[in-house]
């Protein structure tokens, strides 16, 4: 069955577009979040091979809507699920964190 984990909308230590009333932020937020999804694809190039899919999704907010990157995976596949959780724990911190990260061995317990 398909499941998803919500990630950030931009790298963890970077400023991001904020939801606000009275201004048009949606286009800027869409562009930023798509840029982040593209970064995730470069950072984790093996993701597609193991069934992970990075996407932009929209969620309701008191002042409008906001975008987040999400990673979709098959929760009946233990490897895909473990790798999705690993990606969530290892999101890029900066926009220039675009060097590919090797696929981790999530079958072992970490120390």
C-alpha positions as CSV (number, residue, x, y, z in Angstrom):
1,X,0.0,0.0,0.0
2,X,1.2,3.5,-0.8
3,X,2.2,5.6,2.1
4,X,3.9,9.0,2.4
5,X,6.2,10.8,4.8
6,X,6.2,14.6,4.9
7,X,9.6,16.3,4.5
8,X,10.5,20.0,4.5
9,X,9.7,22.6,1.8
10,X,13.4,23.7,1.7
11,X,16.7,22.6,3.2
12,X,16.6,22.5,7.0
13,X,18.9,25.5,7.7
14,X,17.7,27.8,4.9
15,X,14.9,30.4,5.0
16,X,11.7,29.4,3.2
17,X,8.7,31.1,1.7
18,X,6.1,31.7,4.4
19,X,2.4,31.4,4.3
20,X,0.9,34.9,4.6
21,X,-2.3,36.7,4.1
22,X,-2.7,39.6,1.7
23,X,0.2,38.6,-0.6
24,X,0.7,36.1,-3.3
25,X,3.1,33.6,-2.0
26,X,1.8,30.5,-3.7
27,X,3.9,30.7,-6.9
28,X,7.1,31.4,-4.9
29,X,6.3,28.5,-2.6
30,X,5.6,26.2,-5.5
31,X,8.9,27.1,-7.2
32,X,10.9,26.7,-3.9
33,X,9.4,23.4,-3.0
34,X,9.9,22.0,-6.6
35,X,13.5,23.1,-6.4
36,X,13.8,21.2,-3.1
37,X,12.2,18.0,-4.6
38,X,14.8,18.3,-7.4
39,X,17.6,18.6,-4.8
40,X,16.3,15.5,-3.1
41,X,16.5,13.6,-6.4
42,X,20.1,14.6,-6.8
43,X,21.0,14.0,-3.2
44,X,19.4,10.5,-3.1
45,X,19.8,9.2,-6.7
46,X,19.0,5.6,-5.7
47,X,15.6,6.6,-4.4
48,X,13.7,5.8,-7.6
49,X,15.3,2.4,-7.9
50,X,13.9,1.3,-4.5
51,X,10.4,2.7,-5.1
52,X,10.6,6.1,-3.5
53,X,9.0,9.1,-5.2
54,X,9.6,12.7,-4.2
55,X,6.6,15.0,-4.8
56,X,5.3,18.5,-4.0
57,X,2.0,18.4,-2.1
58,X,-0.3,21.1,-0.7
59,X,-1.9,21.2,2.7
60,X,-4.5,23.5,4.3
61,X,-3.4,26.2,6.7
62,X,-5.4,28.8,8.8
63,X,-4.1,31.5,6.4
64,X,-4.2,29.6,3.1
65,X,-2.3,26.6,1.8
66,X,1.3,25.5,2.0
67,X,3.6,23.2,0.1
68,X,5.8,20.4,1.5
69,X,8.0,17.9,-0.2
70,X,6.8,14.3,0.5
71,X,8.3,11.0,-0.1
72,X,5.9,8.2,-1.3
73,X,6.8,4.6,-0.8
74,X,5.2,1.1,-0.6
75,X,4.7,0.4,3.1
76,X,4.4,-3.3,2.3
77,X,8.1,-3.2,1.2
78,X,10.3,-3.1,4.4
79,X,13.3,-1.8,2.5
80,X,11.4,1.1,0.8
81,X,9.8,2.1,4.1
82,X,13.2,2.0,6.0
83,X,14.8,4.1,3.3
84,X,12.0,6.6,3.3
85,X,12.5,7.0,7.1
86,X,16.2,7.3,6.5
87,X,15.7,10.1,4.0
88,X,13.5,11.9,6.4
89,X,16.3,11.8,9.0
90,X,19.0,12.9,6.5
91,X,17.4,15.8,4.7
92,X,19.7,18.4,3.1
93,X,20.6,21.2,5.4
94,X,21.6,23.8,2.8
95,X,20.8,24.4,-0.9
96,X,24.4,23.4,-1.9
97,X,24.1,20.0,-0.2
98,X,23.6,18.4,-3.6
99,X,26.4,15.8,-3.6
100,X,24.9,12.3,-4.0
101,X,24.7,10.2,-0.9
102,X,25.2,6.4,-1.3
103,X,22.3,4.2,-0.5
104,X,22.6,3.3,3.1
105,X,22.4,-0.3,4.5
106,X,19.3,0.0,6.5
107,X,19.2,-3.7,7.2
108,X,21.7,-3.3,10.0
109,X,21.1,-1.7,13.4
110,X,22.9,1.6,13.7
111,X,25.2,2.1,16.7
